[in-house]
Amino acid sequence: MKKKEQSLTPREIVEALDKYIIGQDDAKRSVGIALRNRWRRQQVDPRLRDEIAPKNIIMIGPTGVGKTEIARRLAHLARSPFLKVEASKFTEVGYVGRDVESMVRDLLQLAITMVSKEEEENVAEKAEQMAEERLLDLLLPSPGVRPPDHTPAGENVLALDYRGGQDESVYPPHNQDLTREKLRRMLRSGELDKRLVELDVTAPAAAPMVEVFSASGMEEMQSSLQDAFSKFFPKKKQKRKIPVPEAFEFLKKEEAERLVDMESVTEKAIRKTEQSGIIFLDEIDKIASRGSGGSSSPEVSREGVQRDLLPIVEGTTVHTKHGMVRTDHILFIASGAFHLSKPSDLVPELQGRFPIRVELNALGEKEFFRILTEPQNALIKQYTALMATEGIELHFEEAAIHEMASIAVQVNQKTEDIGARRLHTIMERVLDELSFDAPEREEKVFTVTADYVRKQLADISDNEDLSRYIL
């Protein structure tokens, strides 16, 4: 029996992450344990369950080594709502900037979208049946309805042959069932795809923009006001002639929305946010106090952001327009390079809420080579697939891949070290000519050699000033 994602063992989680992320075994182990602990907590006696706090994590390492990708892939494995925010975007209460509570509201909105999509998938079959019946009603008028005097060829399905009735100007009632089934077969086989049907399409009326200019903490008020005003302006319906396939998709979506209970969706989304939500706090080192000297305004502001983050991470209740959300069991994963500061520069209370700390290693030529070739979404696989769309068979010699990895390391050392992100610009530069000429190329097999890589990157990798702007 296949295991559910929520009950993956730490080893299985690490194996799943290995398919996309090279190295960083310590970080993978930590997030694997943290995710498994969520499942373990659900098996505990309810009286003790609420007392078990999530094991929040701080990832320490330079940019481009996989911190964000690990968190994102973890959320995908757990089918959890996932939000990445930059800690430096927030400011302490009373200053201009984003309210720290807004990240919980954003996470809930993502959860609502996720649950709504899941519910629509659950009713998709029934919604498709209902949409098909509605579409057949549009294509086939009721008995006794007089057909239009003129139907342009190829425009409307009502031009079908309905002869056989006593009055050919009226659709014969005794042939309705037979004709409906004939239409159903034609609809399913695609014979009606070029026909047009007239639909009442709902278009929201233009509501006035409401914007609240004030200090942080007013974002929820602005959202609530916009929702309130939108209810005063009823939605308008307008008739549109659209092709049958487009009408079918529109009707399926409309029926699925009708079948889904949004109150139930909201309740499930709140529970999902509270029990399995993941917030990735990037650049947390940017809000750490750098040293102990002085009490300058920037230092006060950084510490203020930490103080505002503290209750969210510790566990509090956040008010949203959909209801109250508890943050006690949301998993927080923080990350930072910590070049100019260190985790101990965070306020002690916040440090205590991140009991797990893992260091991620800088990447070298060996890791770059593996990143280019091994993951399921490896860059070489991506570019090979892209060129295949132009009918070009793209090959990379192993020496060429080693050369690209080596140049990426050299450029990172000479300029800003952006880790594996450098590989994207290297690959783009190497295949620049091929990508441009691909549609007109007569030769359909192209092999990238080490010499070709050196030729394409020679000017840039040798010129440090130029490589700062291009690579």
C-alpha positions as CSV (number, residue, x, y, z in Angstrom):
1,M,0.0,0.0,0.0
2,K,1.3,3.4,-0.9
3,K,2.1,5.6,2.1
4,K,0.5,9.0,2.4
5,E,2.8,12.0,2.0
6,Q,2.0,13.1,5.6
7,S,3.4,9.9,7.0
8,L,6.6,9.7,5.1
9,T,9.5,8.6,7.2
10,P,12.5,11.0,7.6
11,R,14.6,8.7,5.3
12,E,11.9,8.8,2.6
13,I,11.7,12.5,2.9
14,V,15.5,12.8,2.4
15,E,15.3,10.4,-0.6
16,A,12.6,12.6,-2.1
17,L,14.6,15.8,-1.6
18,D,17.7,14.1,-3.1
19,K,15.8,13.9,-6.4
20,Y,16.0,17.7,-6.7
21,I,18.7,19.0,-4.3
22,I,22.3,18.0,-4.4
23,G,24.2,17.7,-1.1
24,Q,23.2,19.5,2.1
25,D,22.5,16.2,3.9
26,D,22.3,17.8,7.4
27,A,19.6,20.3,6.3
28,K,17.6,17.5,4.7
29,R,17.8,15.4,7.8
30,S,16.6,18.3,9.9
31,V,13.6,19.1,7.8
32,G,12.8,15.4,7.4
33,I,12.6,15.0,11.2
34,A,10.6,18.2,11.6
35,L,8.0,17.0,9.1
36,R,7.8,13.6,10.6
37,N,7.3,15.2,14.1
38,R,4.1,16.7,12.8
39,W,2.7,13.3,12.0
40,R,3.9,12.0,15.4
41,R,2.2,14.8,17.1
42,Q,-1.1,13.9,15.5
43,Q,-0.8,10.4,17.0
44,V,-0.3,11.7,20.5
45,D,-3.0,11.8,23.1
46,P,-5.1,15.0,22.5
47,R,-4.4,16.2,26.1
48,L,-0.7,16.4,25.3
49,R,-0.9,17.2,21.6
50,D,-1.3,21.0,22.0
51,E,1.7,21.1,24.3
52,I,4.1,19.8,21.7
53,A,5.6,22.8,19.9
54,P,7.0,22.6,16.4
55,K,10.8,22.3,16.0
56,N,11.5,25.4,14.1
57,I,14.7,25.6,12.1
58,I,17.4,28.1,11.2
59,M,19.4,27.4,8.0
60,I,22.7,29.1,7.9
61,G,24.6,29.4,4.6
62,P,25.4,31.6,1.6
63,T,23.0,32.4,-1.2
64,G,22.3,29.8,-3.9
65,V,23.1,26.7,-1.9
66,G,19.5,25.3,-1.7
67,K,17.9,26.8,1.5
68,T,14.7,28.0,-0.2
69,E,14.5,25.0,-2.5
70,I,14.6,22.6,0.5
71,A,11.8,24.4,2.2
72,R,9.7,24.6,-1.0
73,R,10.1,20.9,-1.8
74,L,9.3,20.0,1.8
75,A,6.0,21.9,1.6
76,H,5.2,20.1,-1.7
77,L,5.9,16.7,-0.2
78,A,3.7,17.5,2.8
79,R,1.0,19.1,0.6
80,S,1.1,22.0,3.0
81,P,0.4,25.7,2.4
82,F,3.8,27.3,2.0
83,L,4.8,31.0,2.1
84,K,8.2,32.6,1.6
85,V,8.7,36.0,3.1
86,E,11.7,38.2,3.5
87,A,12.1,39.3,7.1
88,S,13.7,42.6,5.9
89,K,10.4,43.6,4.3
90,F,8.8,43.9,7.7
91,T,9.1,46.8,10.2
92,E,8.2,47.2,13.8
93,V,4.8,48.5,14.7
94,G,4.5,52.3,14.3
95,Y,6.8,52.5,11.3
96,V,5.9,52.4,7.6
97,G,6.1,48.8,6.3
98,R,4.4,45.5,6.2
99,D,2.6,44.2,9.3
100,V,4.2,40.9,10.5
101,E,0.7,39.4,10.9
102,S,0.2,39.8,7.2
103,M,2.2,36.7,6.5
104,V,-0.3,34.6,8.4
105,R,-3.1,36.1,6.5
106,D,-1.3,35.5,3.2
107,L,-0.6,31.9,4.3
108,L,-4.4,31.4,5.0
109,Q,-5.3,32.8,1.6
110,L,-2.9,30.2,0.0
111,A,-4.5,27.5,2.0
112,I,-8.0,28.5,0.9
113,T,-6.9,28.4,-2.7
114,M,-5.3,25.0,-2.2
115,V,-8.3,23.5,-0.4
116,S,-10.7,25.0,-2.9
117,K,-8.8,23.4,-5.7
118,E,-8.8,20.0,-3.9
119,E,-12.6,20.3,-3.4
120,E,-13.2,21.2,-7.0
121,E,-11.2,18.2,-8.1
122,N,-13.4,16.0,-5.9
123,V,-16.6,17.2,-7.6
124,A,-15.0,17.5,-11.1
125,E,-16.8,14.4,-12.4
126,K,-20.2,15.6,-11.3
127,A,-19.5,19.2,-12.4
128,E,-18.6,17.8,-15.9
129,Q,-21.9,15.9,-16.1
130,M,-23.9,19.0,-15.1
131,A,-21.9,21.2,-17.5
132,E,-22.6,18.8,-20.3
133,E,-26.3,18.9,-19.7
134,R,-26.3,22.7,-19.6
135,L,-24.4,22.8,-22.8
136,L,-26.8,20.4,-24.5
137,D,-29.7,22.7,-23.3
138,L,-28.0,25.6,-25.0
139,L,-27.4,23.6,-28.2
140,L,-30.9,22.1,-28.3
141,P,-33.8,24.3,-27.6
142,S,-36.9,23.0,-25.9
143,P,-39.7,21.3,-27.9
144,G,-41.9,23.7,-29.9
145,V,-39.2,26.4,-30.1
146,R,-39.0,27.9,-33.5
147,P,-35.4,27.7,-35.0
148,P,-33.7,30.9,-36.1
149,D,-34.6,32.3,-39.5
150,H,-30.9,32.4,-40.5
151,T,-28.0,30.5,-39.0
152,P,-24.6,31.2,-40.5
153,A,-22.8,28.0,-41.7
154,G,-20.4,26.7,-39.1
155,E,-21.5,29.2,-36.4
156,N,-24.3,27.6,-34.5
157,V,-25.2,24.0,-33.8
158,L,-28.9,24.8,-34.3
159,A,-28.3,24.5,-38.0
160,L,-28.3,20.7,-37.6
161,D,-30.8,18.7,-39.7
162,Y,-34.1,18.3,-37.8
163,R,-36.3,17.2,-40.7
164,G,-38.8,14.6,-40.1
165,G,-41.4,16.5,-38.0
166,Q,-44.8,17.5,-39.4
167,D,-43.8,21.2,-39.1
168,E,-40.2,21.6,-40.1
169,S,-40.2,25.2,-38.7
170,V,-40.6,23.8,-35.2
171,Y,-38.3,21.3,-33.4
172,P,-40.3,18.0,-33.2
173,P,-40.9,17.0,-29.5
174,H,-40.8,13.3,-30.2
175,N,-37.3,13.5,-31.6
176,Q,-35.9,15.4,-28.6
177,D,-34.3,12.5,-26.8
178,L,-32.9,11.0,-30.0
179,T,-31.5,14.4,-31.1
180,R,-30.1,15.1,-27.6
181,E,-28.1,11.8,-27.6
182,K,-26.9,12.5,-31.1
183,L,-25.7,15.9,-30.0
184,R,-24.0,14.3,-26.9
185,R,-22.1,11.9,-29.1
186,M,-21.1,14.8,-31.4
187,L,-20.0,16.9,-28.5
188,R,-17.9,14.2,-27.0
189,S,-16.2,13.3,-30.3
190,G,-15.3,17.0,-31.0
191,E,-17.5,17.4,-34.0
192,L,-19.1,20.6,-32.5
193,D,-15.8,22.3,-31.5
194,K,-16.1,25.0,-34.2
195,R,-19.7,25.9,-33.3
196,L,-20.6,28.9,-31.2
197,V,-23.0,29.1,-28.3
198,E,-24.3,32.2,-26.5
199,L,-23.6,32.3,-22.8
200,D,-24.4,34.7,-20.0
201,V,-21.0,35.5,-18.6
202,T,-20.8,37.1,-15.2
203,A,-18.6,40.2,-15.0
204,P,-18.0,42.0,-11.7
205,A,-19.1,45.6,-11.7
206,A,-16.4,48.2,-11.3
207,A,-16.1,49.0,-7.6
208,P,-14.2,52.0,-6.3
209,M,-10.6,51.4,-5.2
210,V,-10.1,51.6,-1.5
211,E,-6.6,52.3,-0.2
212,V,-5.7,52.9,3.4
213,F,-2.7,55.1,3.9
214,S,-1.5,54.4,7.4
215,A,1.1,52.7,9.5
216,S,1.5,48.9,9.5
217,G,-1.4,46.9,10.8
218,M,-4.0,48.4,8.5
219,E,-3.7,45.9,5.7
220,E,-6.6,43.8,7.0
221,M,-8.8,46.9,7.2
222,Q,-8.1,47.7,3.6
223,S,-9.0,44.2,2.5
224,S,-12.2,44.2,4.5
225,L,-13.3,47.5,3.1
226,Q,-12.7,46.4,-0.4
227,D,-14.8,43.3,0.2
228,A,-17.6,45.3,1.7
229,F,-17.7,47.8,-1.2
230,S,-17.7,44.9,-3.7
231,K,-21.0,43.7,-2.2
232,F,-22.7,47.0,-2.9
233,F,-21.9,46.7,-6.6
234,P,-23.8,43.7,-8.0
235,K,-22.2,41.6,-10.7
236,K,-23.4,42.2,-14.2
237,K,-24.2,39.5,-16.8
238,Q,-23.3,40.0,-20.4
239,K,-24.0,37.7,-23.4
240,R,-21.1,36.4,-25.3
241,K,-20.8,34.0,-28.2
242,I,-17.9,31.6,-27.6
243,P,-16.8,28.2,-29.1
244,V,-18.3,25.1,-27.6
245,P,-15.0,23.8,-26.0
246,E,-14.5,27.2,-24.2
247,A,-18.1,27.2,-23.1
248,F,-17.8,23.7,-21.8
249,E,-14.8,24.7,-19.7
250,F,-16.6,27.8,-18.4
251,L,-19.6,25.8,-17.4
252,K,-17.5,23.1,-15.7
253,K,-15.8,25.7,-13.6
254,E,-19.1,27.4,-12.8
255,E,-20.7,24.1,-11.7
256,A,-17.7,23.1,-9.7
257,E,-17.9,26.4,-7.8
258,R,-21.6,25.9,-7.1
259,L,-20.9,22.4,-5.7
260,V,-18.2,23.5,-3.4
261,D,-19.2,24.8,0.0
262,M,-17.0,27.8,0.6
263,E,-17.7,27.9,4.3
264,S,-16.5,24.3,4.6
265,V,-13.4,25.2,2.5
266,T,-12.6,28.1,4.8
267,E,-12.9,26.0,7.9
268,K,-10.6,23.3,6.4
269,A,-8.2,25.9,5.2
270,I,-7.9,27.4,8.7
271,R,-7.2,24.0,10.2
272,K,-4.7,23.3,7.4
273,T,-2.9,26.6,8.1
274,E,-2.8,26.0,11.8
275,Q,-1.7,22.3,11.7
276,S,0.5,22.1,8.6
277,G,1.3,25.6,7.4
278,I,5.0,26.4,6.6
279,I,6.4,29.9,6.7
280,F,9.9,30.4,5.3
281,L,11.5,33.5,6.8
282,D,14.3,34.5,4.4
283,E,17.1,37.0,5.2
284,I,16.5,36.8,8.9
285,D,20.1,37.8,9.4
286,K,19.2,41.2,8.0
287,I,17.1,42.0,11.1
288,A,19.7,40.7,13.6
289,S,21.5,43.4,15.7
290,R,25.1,43.7,14.5
291,G,27.2,43.9,17.6
292,S,26.3,45.3,21.0
293,G,27.6,48.9,20.6
294,G,25.2,51.8,20.6
295,S,21.5,52.1,20.2
296,S,21.2,53.7,16.8
297,S,17.8,53.9,15.1
298,P,18.5,51.1,12.6
299,E,19.5,48.7,15.4
300,V,16.3,49.7,17.3
301,S,14.2,49.0,14.2
302,R,15.8,45.6,13.7
303,E,15.2,44.6,17.2
304,G,11.6,45.9,17.0
305,V,10.9,43.6,14.0
306,Q,12.2,40.7,16.0
307,R,10.0,41.6,19.0
308,D,7.0,41.8,16.6
309,L,7.9,38.4,15.1
310,L,8.3,36.8,18.4
311,P,4.6,36.3,19.4
312,I,3.8,35.0,15.9
313,V,6.5,32.4,16.2
314,E,5.8,31.6,19.8
315,G,2.1,31.2,19.2
316,T,-0.7,33.7,19.1
317,T,-4.1,34.3,17.5
318,V,-4.2,36.4,14.3
319,H,-7.4,38.0,13.2
320,T,-8.2,37.6,9.5
321,K,-11.4,38.3,7.5
322,H,-12.0,34.6,7.3
323,G,-11.7,34.0,11.1
324,M,-9.2,33.6,13.8
325,V,-5.9,31.7,13.1
326,R,-3.7,30.2,15.8
327,T,0.0,30.2,14.9
328,D,1.2,27.7,17.7
329,H,1.9,24.8,15.3
330,I,2.9,26.6,12.1
331,L,6.4,25.4,11.2
332,F,8.8,28.3,10.8
333,I,12.0,27.8,8.8
334,A,14.4,30.8,8.9
335,S,17.4,31.3,6.7
336,G,20.3,33.7,6.4
337,A,23.9,34.0,5.2
338,F,24.9,35.5,8.6
339,H,28.0,37.1,7.0
340,L,27.8,40.3,9.1
341,S,26.0,38.9,12.1
342,K,25.4,35.5,13.7
343,P,22.4,33.7,15.1
344,S,23.3,34.7,18.6
345,D,22.8,38.3,17.6
346,L,19.0,37.7,17.5
347,V,17.1,38.5,20.6
348,P,17.3,35.5,23.1
349,E,13.6,34.9,23.1
350,L,13.5,34.5,19.3
351,Q,16.6,32.3,19.3
352,G,14.8,30.0,21.7
353,R,12.0,29.5,19.3
354,F,14.4,28.1,16.6
355,P,15.9,25.1,18.5
356,I,17.3,23.4,15.3
357,R,20.3,25.1,13.5
358,V,21.9,23.6,10.4
359,E,24.8,25.0,8.3
360,L,24.6,24.5,4.6
361,N,27.9,24.1,2.8
362,A,29.1,26.3,-0.1
363,L,29.0,24.6,-3.4
364,G,32.1,23.7,-5.5
365,E,32.8,22.3,-9.0
366,K,31.9,18.8,-8.0
367,E,28.4,19.9,-6.7
368,F,27.8,22.1,-9.8
369,F,28.5,19.1,-12.1
370,R,26.0,17.0,-10.2
371,I,23.4,19.9,-10.1
372,L,23.7,20.1,-13.9
373,T,23.2,16.4,-14.5
374,E,21.5,14.5,-11.6
375,P,18.3,16.2,-10.4
376,Q,15.0,15.4,-12.1
377,N,14.8,19.0,-13.1
378,A,18.5,19.4,-14.0
379,L,19.3,22.3,-16.3
380,I,20.8,20.1,-19.0
381,K,17.5,18.1,-19.1
382,Q,15.5,21.3,-19.3
383,Y,17.5,22.8,-22.2
384,T,17.5,19.4,-24.0
385,A,13.7,19.4,-23.8
386,L,13.5,23.0,-24.9
387,M,15.6,22.4,-28.0
388,A,13.7,19.3,-28.8
389,T,10.6,21.5,-29.4
390,E,12.5,22.9,-32.4
391,G,13.4,19.5,-33.6
392,I,17.1,19.8,-32.4
393,E,18.8,16.9,-30.7
394,L,21.0,18.5,-28.1
395,H,24.0,16.6,-26.5
396,F,26.5,17.7,-23.9
397,E,30.0,16.1,-23.7
398,E,31.0,15.3,-20.1
399,A,34.0,17.5,-20.5
400,A,31.8,20.4,-21.5
401,I,29.7,20.0,-18.3
402,H,32.9,20.0,-16.2
403,E,34.0,23.1,-18.0
404,M,30.8,24.9,-17.3
405,A,30.9,23.9,-13.6
406,S,34.6,25.1,-13.4
407,I,33.8,28.4,-15.0
408,A,30.8,28.9,-12.7
409,V,33.1,28.4,-9.6
410,Q,35.8,30.8,-11.1
411,V,33.2,33.6,-11.7
412,N,31.7,33.1,-8.2
413,Q,35.2,33.5,-6.7
414,K,36.0,36.6,-8.8
415,T,32.7,38.4,-8.4
416,E,29.6,38.0,-6.2
417,D,29.1,34.4,-5.0
418,I,25.6,33.6,-5.9
419,G,26.0,29.8,-5.7
420,A,24.1,27.5,-8.0
421,R,22.2,30.4,-9.5
422,R,25.3,31.1,-11.5
423,L,24.7,28.0,-13.6
424,H,21.5,29.5,-15.0
425,T,23.4,32.4,-16.6
426,I,26.3,30.2,-17.7
427,M,23.9,27.8,-19.5
428,E,22.0,30.7,-21.1
429,R,25.2,32.2,-22.4
430,V,26.6,28.9,-23.7
431,L,23.4,28.2,-25.7
432,D,22.7,31.8,-26.7
433,E,23.5,31.3,-30.4
434,L,21.8,27.9,-30.6
435,S,18.6,29.3,-29.0
436,F,18.5,32.2,-31.4
437,D,19.2,30.1,-34.6
438,A,17.3,27.0,-33.6
439,P,14.1,27.6,-35.8
440,E,16.2,28.1,-39.0
441,R,18.9,25.5,-38.4
442,E,19.2,22.8,-41.0
443,E,21.5,20.6,-38.9
444,K,19.3,19.0,-36.3
445,V,22.0,17.5,-34.1
446,F,24.1,19.8,-31.9
447,T,26.9,18.7,-29.5
448,V,28.2,21.0,-26.9
449,T,32.0,20.4,-26.4
450,A,34.4,21.8,-23.8
451,D,36.0,23.9,-26.6
452,Y,32.6,25.4,-27.5
453,V,32.0,26.3,-23.9
454,R,35.3,28.0,-23.6
455,K,34.7,29.9,-26.8
456,Q,31.3,31.1,-25.7
457,L,32.5,32.2,-22.3
458,A,36.1,33.2,-22.9
459,D,35.6,37.0,-23.1
460,I,33.3,37.2,-20.1
461,S,35.0,34.8,-17.7
462,D,38.4,36.5,-18.4
463,N,37.0,40.0,-18.0
464,E,36.1,40.4,-14.3
465,D,34.4,43.8,-14.8
466,L,32.2,42.5,-17.7
467,S,31.3,39.2,-15.8
468,R,29.9,41.3,-13.0
469,Y,27.1,42.5,-15.3
470,I,26.6,39.5,-17.6
471,L,27.4,36.4,-15.6
